[in-house]
């Protein structure tokens, strides 16, 4: 996974999500936690490299601030 390769080079994390097309070719950006990203795995890998920096949402413009916060909290919790 790319997180292990970058390791200590990761100093901040911009969170966004992408939904792959059924055929695995292409897709589109979607609201966080609505795409194809395996967020629990991402969180585990960040933990393995000792990342404890901040995360910010990139995109998800259709969501309220409260909903964005809830979804980011779930990602941070590894869910």
N, CA, C and O atoms as a printed pandas DataFrame, in Angstrom:
     atom_number atom_name residue_name chain_id  residue_number  x_coord  y_coord  z_coord
0              1         N          UNK        A               1    0.848   -1.180    0.000
1              2        CA          UNK        A               1    0.000    0.000    0.000
2              3         C          UNK        A               1    0.891    1.240    0.000
3              4         O          UNK        A               1    1.960    1.245    0.610
4              5         N          UNK        A               2    0.451    2.271   -0.675
5              6        CA          UNK        A               2    1.248    3.493   -0.831
6              7         C          UNK        A               2    1.551    4.173    0.491
7              8         O          UNK        A               2    2.561    4.868    0.602
8              9         N          UNK        A               3    0.708    3.992    1.494
9             10        CA          UNK        A               3    0.958    4.635    2.798
10            11         C          UNK        A               3    2.260    4.111    3.399
11            12         O          UNK        A               3    3.050    4.888    3.935
12            13         N          UNK        A               4    2.488    2.814    3.314
13            14        CA          UNK        A               4    3.732    2.249    3.846
14            15         C          UNK        A               4    4.943    2.764    3.089
15            16         O          UNK        A               4    5.999    2.994    3.678
16            17         N          UNK        A               5    4.791    2.946    1.779
17            18        CA          UNK        A               5    5.916    3.438    0.978
18            19         C          UNK        A               5    6.274    4.873    1.342
19            20         O          UNK        A               5    7.452    5.228    1.396
20            21         N          UNK        A               6    5.268    5.694    1.590
21            22        CA          UNK        A               6    5.523    7.096    1.928
22            23         C          UNK        A               6    5.943    7.281    3.379
23            24         O          UNK        A               6    6.735    8.170    3.692
24            25         N          UNK        A               7    5.414    6.443    4.265
25            26        CA          UNK        A               7    5.784    6.402    5.679
26            27         C          UNK        A               7    5.912    7.801    6.289
27            28         O          UNK        A               7    4.936    8.550    6.294
28            29         N          UNK        A               8    7.049    8.158    6.785
29            30        CA          UNK        A               8    7.244    9.418    7.510
30            31         C          UNK        A               8    7.195   10.647    6.607
31            32         O          UNK        A               8    7.237   11.773    7.103
32            33         N          UNK        A               9    7.106   10.452    5.290
33            34        CA          UNK        A               9    6.941   11.585    4.386
34            35         C          UNK        A               9    5.528   12.158    4.455
35            36         O          UNK        A               9    5.291   13.280    4.008
36            37         N          UNK        A              10    4.588   11.392    5.015
37            38        CA          UNK        A              10    3.219   11.882    5.164
38            39         C          UNK        A              10    3.176   12.834    6.350
39            40         O          UNK        A              10    3.437   12.437    7.485
40            41         N          UNK        A              11    2.847   14.086    6.080
41            42        CA          UNK        A              11    2.794   15.086    7.145
42            43         C          UNK        A              11    1.410   15.693    7.304
43            44         O          UNK        A              11    1.136   16.359    8.302
44            45         N          UNK        A              12    0.536   15.470    6.333
45            46        CA          UNK        A              12   -0.863   15.865    6.459
46            47         C          UNK        A              12   -1.689   14.977    5.529
47            48         O          UNK        A              12   -1.166   14.412    4.569
48            49         N          UNK        A              13   -2.958   14.865    5.821
49            50        CA          UNK        A              13   -3.808   13.931    5.098
50            51         C          UNK        A              13   -5.081   14.639    4.629
51            52         O          UNK        A              13   -5.888   15.081    5.447
52            53         N          UNK        A              14   -5.255   14.742    3.320
53            54        CA          UNK        A              14   -6.470   15.292    2.740
54            55         C          UNK        A              14   -7.374   14.119    2.390
55            56         O          UNK        A              14   -6.981   13.240    1.624
56            57         N          UNK        A              15   -8.561   14.099    2.937
57            58        CA          UNK        A              15   -9.479   12.976    2.795
58            59         C          UNK        A              15  -10.495   13.275    1.699
59            60         O          UNK        A              15  -11.198   14.285    1.745
60            61         N          UNK        A              16  -10.563   12.380    0.708
61            62        CA          UNK        A              16  -11.596   12.443   -0.325
62            63         C          UNK        A              16  -11.919   11.014   -0.728
63            64         O          UNK        A              16  -11.192   10.090   -0.364
64            65         N          UNK        A              17  -12.987   10.823   -1.465
65            66        CA          UNK        A              17  -13.411    9.471   -1.829
66            67         C          UNK        A              17  -13.708    9.406   -3.317
67            68         O          UNK        A              17  -14.044   10.410   -3.946
68            69         N          UNK        A              18  -13.576    8.204   -3.866
69            70        CA          UNK        A              18  -13.744    7.965   -5.301
70            71         C          UNK        A              18  -14.514    6.668   -5.481
71            72         O          UNK        A              18  -14.182    5.656   -4.864
72            73         N          UNK        A              19  -15.528    6.690   -6.310
73            74        CA          UNK        A              19  -16.326    5.496   -6.596
74            75         C          UNK        A              19  -15.906    4.952   -7.951
75            76         O          UNK        A              19  -16.085    5.609   -8.977
76            77         N          UNK        A              20  -15.341    3.737   -7.950
77            78        CA          UNK        A              20  -14.934    3.084   -9.194
78            79         C          UNK        A              20  -16.156    2.616   -9.981
79            80         O          UNK        A              20  -17.168    2.226   -9.398
80            81         N          UNK        A              21  -16.053    2.657  -11.294
81            82        CA          UNK        A              21  -17.098    2.072  -12.138
82            83         C          UNK        A              21  -17.107    0.563  -11.946
83            84         O          UNK        A              21  -16.117   -0.025  -11.512
84            85         N          UNK        A              22  -18.229   -0.052  -12.273
85            86        CA          UNK        A              22  -18.383   -1.505  -12.134
86            87         C          UNK        A              22  -17.288   -2.282  -12.845
87            88         O          UNK        A              22  -16.855   -3.328  -12.359
88            89         N          UNK        A              23  -16.831   -1.781  -13.999
89            90        CA          UNK        A              23  -15.808   -2.488  -14.765
90            91         C          UNK        A              23  -14.394   -2.210  -14.264
91            92         O          UNK        A              23  -13.425   -2.740  -14.808
92            93         N          UNK        A              24  -14.276   -1.373  -13.222
93            94        CA          UNK        A              24  -12.965   -1.071  -12.657
94            95         C          UNK        A              24  -12.189   -0.011  -13.411
95            96         O          UNK        A              24  -11.058    0.305  -13.042
96            97         N          UNK        A              25  -12.769    0.538  -14.450
97            98        CA          UNK        A              25  -12.119    1.573  -15.247
98            99         C          UNK        A              25  -12.835    2.902  -15.023
99           100         O          UNK        A              25  -14.017    3.039  -15.339
100          101         N          UNK        A              26  -12.123    3.865  -14.485
101          102        CA          UNK        A              26  -12.704    5.177  -14.264
102          103         C          UNK        A              26  -13.671    5.200  -13.107
103          104         O          UNK        A              26  -13.782    4.238  -12.347
104          105         N          UNK        A              27  -14.359    6.296  -12.985
105          106        CA          UNK        A              27  -15.298    6.498  -11.906
106          107         C          UNK        A              27  -15.441    7.984  -11.642
107          108         O          UNK        A              27  -15.193    8.809  -12.521
108          109         N          UNK        A              28  -15.842    8.318  -10.427
109          110        CA          UNK        A              28  -16.015    9.734  -10.103
110          111         C          UNK        A              28  -15.810    9.963   -8.608
111          112         O          UNK        A              28  -15.956    9.056   -7.789
112          113         N          UNK        A              29  -15.465   11.210   -8.283
113          114        CA          UNK        A              29  -15.331   11.585   -6.892
114          115         C          UNK        A              29  -16.723   11.692   -6.272
115          116         O          UNK        A              29  -17.660   12.181   -6.902
116          117         N          UNK        A              30  -16.842   11.228   -5.035
117          118        CA          UNK        A              30  -18.113   11.237   -4.310
118          119         C          UNK        A              30  -17.858   11.740   -2.890
119          120         O          UNK        A              30  -16.712   11.953   -2.494
120          121         N          UNK        A              31  -18.928   11.925   -2.137
121          122        CA          UNK        A              31  -18.790   12.321   -0.742
122          123         C          UNK        A              31  -18.009   11.262    0.033
123          124         O          UNK        A              31  -18.070   10.077   -0.295
124          125         N          UNK        A              32  -17.277   11.689    1.057
125          126        CA          UNK        A              32  -16.479   10.736    1.823
126          127         C          UNK        A              32  -17.383    9.661    2.421
127          128         O          UNK        A              32  -18.501    9.929    2.861
128          129         N          UNK        A              33  -16.854    8.424    2.422
129          130        CA          UNK        A              33  -17.525    7.222    2.906
130          131         C          UNK        A              33  -18.638    6.743    1.985
131          132         O          UNK        A              33  -19.444    5.905    2.389
132          133         N          UNK        A              34  -18.706    7.258    0.743
133          134        CA          UNK        A              34  -19.691    6.776   -0.237
134          135         C          UNK        A              34  -19.012    6.138   -1.443
135          136         O          UNK        A              34  -19.679    5.757   -2.405
136          137         N          UNK        A              35  -17.700    6.022   -1.393
137          138        CA          UNK        A              35  -16.955    5.527   -2.536
138          139         C          UNK        A              35  -16.348    4.161   -2.317
139          140         O          UNK        A              35  -16.818    3.371   -1.499
140          141         N          UNK        A              36  -15.293    3.901   -3.064
141          142        CA          UNK        A              36  -14.635    2.601   -3.066
142          143         C          UNK        A              36  -13.453    2.505   -2.103
143          144         O          UNK        A              36  -12.835    1.446   -1.993
144          145         N          UNK        A              37  -13.134    3.585   -1.409
145          146        CA          UNK        A              37  -11.987    3.577   -0.494
146          147         C          UNK        A              37  -12.307    2.731    0.733
147          148         O          UNK        A              37  -13.377    2.868    1.326
148          149         N          UNK        A              38  -11.387    1.865    1.107
149          150        CA          UNK        A              38  -11.521    1.027    2.303
150          151         C          UNK        A              38  -10.961    1.823    3.492
151          152         O          UNK        A              38   -9.790    1.689    3.848
152          153         N          UNK        A              39  -11.816    2.646    4.091
153          154        CA          UNK        A              39  -11.352    3.556    5.144
154          155         C          UNK        A              39  -10.789    2.855    6.376
155          156         O          UNK        A              39   -9.790    3.328    6.918
156          157         N          UNK        A              40  -11.378    1.747    6.853
157          158        CA          UNK        A              40  -10.753    1.066    7.993
158          159         C          UNK        A              40   -9.315    0.624    7.682
159          160         O          UNK        A              40   -8.439    0.719    8.541
160          161         N          UNK        A              41   -9.073    0.141    6.456
161          162        CA          UNK        A              41   -7.723   -0.260    6.070
162          163         C          UNK        A              41   -6.789    0.953    6.016
163          164         O          UNK        A              41   -5.648    0.883    6.475
164          165         N          UNK        A              42   -7.272    2.056    5.459
165          166        CA          UNK        A              42   -6.451    3.273    5.408
166          167         C          UNK        A              42   -6.065    3.686    6.822
167          168         O          UNK        A              42   -4.906    4.016    7.078
168          169         N          UNK        A              43   -7.022    3.671    7.737
169          170        CA          UNK        A              43   -6.745    4.065    9.133
170          171         C          UNK        A              43   -5.717    3.123    9.756
171          172         O          UNK        A              43   -4.801    3.578   10.441
172          173         N          UNK        A              44   -5.855    1.819    9.527
173          174        CA          UNK        A              44   -4.894    0.842   10.057
174          175         C          UNK        A              44   -3.491    1.120    9.546
175          176         O          UNK        A              44   -2.526    1.082   10.310
176          177         N          UNK        A              45   -3.380    1.397    8.264
177          178        CA          UNK        A              45   -2.064    1.658    7.672
178          179         C          UNK        A              45   -1.466    2.959    8.219
179          180         O          UNK        A              45   -0.261    3.031    8.459
180          181         N          UNK        A              46   -2.289    3.971    8.415
181          182        CA          UNK        A              46   -1.788    5.211    9.010
182          183         C          UNK        A              46   -1.302    4.955   10.439
183          184         O          UNK        A              46   -0.290    5.511   10.865
184          185         N          UNK        A              47   -2.028    4.114   11.172
185          186        CA          UNK        A              47   -1.600    3.755   12.537
186          187         C          UNK        A              47   -0.260    3.021   12.513
187          188         O          UNK        A              47    0.603    3.270   13.355
188          189         N          UNK        A              48   -0.086    2.118   11.548
189          190        CA          UNK        A              48    1.151    1.341   11.461
190          191         C          UNK        A              48    2.384    2.216   11.260
191          192         O          UNK        A              48    3.463    1.884   11.752
192          193         N          UNK        A              49    2.237    3.325   10.547
193          194        CA          UNK        A              49    3.390    4.207   10.343
194          195         C          UNK        A              49    3.488    5.280   11.426
195          196         O          UNK        A              49    4.386    6.122   11.398
196          197         N          UNK        A              50    2.549    5.240   12.388
197          198        CA          UNK        A              50    2.593    6.189   13.494
198          199         C          UNK        A              50    2.079    7.576   13.151
199          200         O          UNK        A              50    2.428    8.551   13.817
200          201         N          UNK        A              51    1.248    7.673   12.113
201          202        CA          UNK        A              51    0.715    8.987   11.739
202          203         C          UNK        A              51   -0.324    9.422   12.756
203          204         O          UNK        A              51   -1.287    8.702   13.015
204          205         N          UNK        A              52   -0.130   10.594   13.331
205          206        CA          UNK        A              52   -1.115   11.143   14.258
206          207         C          UNK        A              52   -1.362   12.618   13.962
207          208         O          UNK        A              52   -1.750   13.387   14.842
208          209         N          UNK        A              53   -1.130   12.996   12.712
209          210        CA          UNK        A              53   -1.360   14.373   12.288
210          211         C          UNK        A              53   -2.825   14.632   12.002
211          212         O          UNK        A              53   -3.689   13.803   12.286
212          213         N          UNK        A              54   -3.084   15.789   11.440
213          214        CA          UNK        A              54   -4.460   16.176   11.182
214          215         C          UNK        A              54   -4.940   15.646    9.842
215          216         O          UNK        A              54   -4.153   15.282    8.968
216          217         N          UNK        A              55   -6.268   15.616    9.715
217          218        CA          UNK        A              55   -6.917   15.215    8.470
218          219         C          UNK        A              55   -7.908   16.308    8.108
219          220         O          UNK        A              55   -8.565   16.874    8.981
220          221         N          UNK        A              56   -8.013   16.599    6.832
221          222        CA          UNK        A              56   -8.983   17.580    6.364
222          223         C          UNK        A              56   -9.753   17.007    5.186
223          224         O          UNK        A              56   -9.204   16.248    4.387
224          225         N          UNK        A              57  -11.009   17.367    5.081
225          226        CA          UNK        A              57  -11.850   16.866    4.001
226          227         C          UNK        A              57  -11.629   17.710    2.759
227          228         O          UNK        A              57  -11.620   18.940    2.810
228          229         N          UNK        A              58  -11.451   17.019    1.646
229          230        CA          UNK        A              58  -11.322   17.679    0.349
230          231         C          UNK        A              58  -12.506   17.226   -0.496
231          232         O          UNK        A              58  -12.627   16.043   -0.813
232          233         N          UNK        A              59  -13.364   18.142   -0.855
233          234        CA          UNK        A              59  -14.575   17.786   -1.591
234          235         C          UNK        A              59  -15.745   17.591   -0.653
235          236         O          UNK        A              59  -15.779   18.182    0.426
236          237         N          UNK        A              60  -16.706   16.770   -1.047
237          238        CA          UNK        A              60  -17.918   16.498   -0.268
238          239         C          UNK        A              60  -18.723   17.775   -0.039
239          240         O          UNK        A              60  -19.324   17.953    1.020
240          241         N          UNK        A              61  -18.734   18.661   -1.035
241          242        CA          UNK        A              61  -19.398   19.949   -0.914
242          243         C          UNK        A              61  -20.893   19.883   -0.675
243          244         O          UNK        A              61  -21.476   20.844   -0.175
244          245         N          UNK        A              62  -21.528   18.771   -1.019
245          246        CA          UNK        A              62  -22.974   18.657   -0.837
246          247         C          UNK        A              62  -23.399   18.308    0.577
247          248         O          UNK        A              62  -24.591   18.300    0.884
248          249         N          UNK        A              63  -22.438   18.021    1.439
249          250        CA          UNK        A              63  -22.762   17.633    2.810
250          251         C          UNK        A              63  -22.704   18.831    3.747
251          252         O          UNK        A              63  -21.947   19.776    3.522
252          253         N          UNK        A              64  -23.513   18.780    4.799
253          254        CA          UNK        A              64  -23.449   19.820    5.824
254          255         C          UNK        A              64  -22.144   19.660    6.602
255          256         O          UNK        A              64  -21.532   18.592    6.595
256          257         N          UNK        A              65  -21.735   20.714    7.259
257          258        CA          UNK        A              65  -20.528   20.664    8.072
258          259         C          UNK        A              65  -20.648   19.589    9.155
259          260         O          UNK        A              65  -19.684   18.882    9.451
260          261         N          UNK        A              66  -21.836   19.476    9.736
261          262        CA          UNK        A              66  -22.064   18.466   10.772
262          263         C          UNK        A              66  -21.882   17.051   10.211
263          264         O          UNK        A              66  -21.261   16.202   10.850
264          265         N          UNK        A              67  -22.423   16.804    9.019
265          266        CA          UNK        A              67  -22.310   15.475    8.407
266          267         C          UNK        A              67  -20.869   15.179    8.023
267          268         O          UNK        A              67  -20.395   14.060    8.218
268          269         N          UNK        A              68  -20.172   16.160    7.485
269          270        CA          UNK        A              68  -18.759   15.969    7.161
270          271         C          UNK        A              68  -17.983   15.588    8.414
271          272         O          UNK        A              68  -17.154   14.678    8.386
272          273         N          UNK        A              69  -18.254   16.285    9.510
273          274        CA          UNK        A              69  -17.566   16.018   10.771
274          275         C          UNK        A              69  -17.838   14.596   11.266
275          276         O          UNK        A              69  -16.921   13.905   11.710
276          277         N          UNK        A              70  -19.101   14.162   11.187
277          278        CA          UNK        A              70  -19.461   12.797   11.613
278          279         C          UNK        A              70  -18.710   11.753   10.793
279          280         O          UNK        A              70  -18.182   10.783   11.337
280          281         N          UNK        A              71  -18.669   11.962    9.488
281          282        CA          UNK        A              71  -18.015   10.990    8.610
282          283         C          UNK        A              71  -16.506   10.959    8.833
283          284         O          UNK        A              71  -15.896    9.890    8.821
284          285         N          UNK        A              72  -15.911   12.116    9.032
285          286        CA          UNK        A              72  -14.477   12.157    9.309
286          287         C          UNK        A              72  -14.166   11.512   10.657
287          288         O          UNK        A              72  -13.149   10.833   10.799
288          289         N          UNK        A              73  -15.030   11.717   11.642
289          290        CA          UNK        A              73  -14.858   11.062   12.944
290          291         C          UNK        A              73  -14.867    9.541   12.793
291          292         O          UNK        A              73  -14.078    8.852   13.440
292          293         N          UNK        A              74  -15.751    9.013   11.945
293          294        CA          UNK        A              74  -15.808    7.565   11.716
294          295         C          UNK        A              74  -14.510    7.072   11.064
295          296         O          UNK        A              74  -13.982    6.024   11.436
296          297         N          UNK        A              75  -14.013    7.820   10.111
297          298        CA          UNK        A              75  -12.746    7.443    9.472
298          299         C          UNK        A              75  -11.629    7.452   10.493
299          300         O          UNK        A              75  -10.833    6.515   10.560
300          301         N          UNK        A              76  -11.567    8.502   11.286
301          302        CA          UNK        A              76  -10.514    8.618   12.304
302          303         C          UNK        A              76  -10.594    7.469   13.309
303          304         O          UNK        A              76   -9.569    7.006   13.811
304          305         N          UNK        A              77  -11.819    7.009   13.602
305          306        CA          UNK        A              77  -12.015    5.906   14.540
306          307         C          UNK        A              77  -11.754    4.539   13.903
307          308         O          UNK        A              77  -11.802    3.515   14.585
308          309         N          UNK        A              78  -11.480    4.525   12.602
309          310        CA          UNK        A              78  -11.192    3.253   11.927
310          311         C          UNK        A              78  -12.433    2.478   11.537
311          312         O          UNK        A              78  -12.391    1.254   11.412
312          313         N          UNK        A              79  -13.532    3.179   11.346
313          314        CA          UNK        A              79  -14.810    2.520   10.979
314          315         C          UNK        A              79  -15.193    2.865    9.567
315          316         O          UNK        A              79  -16.228    2.411    9.079
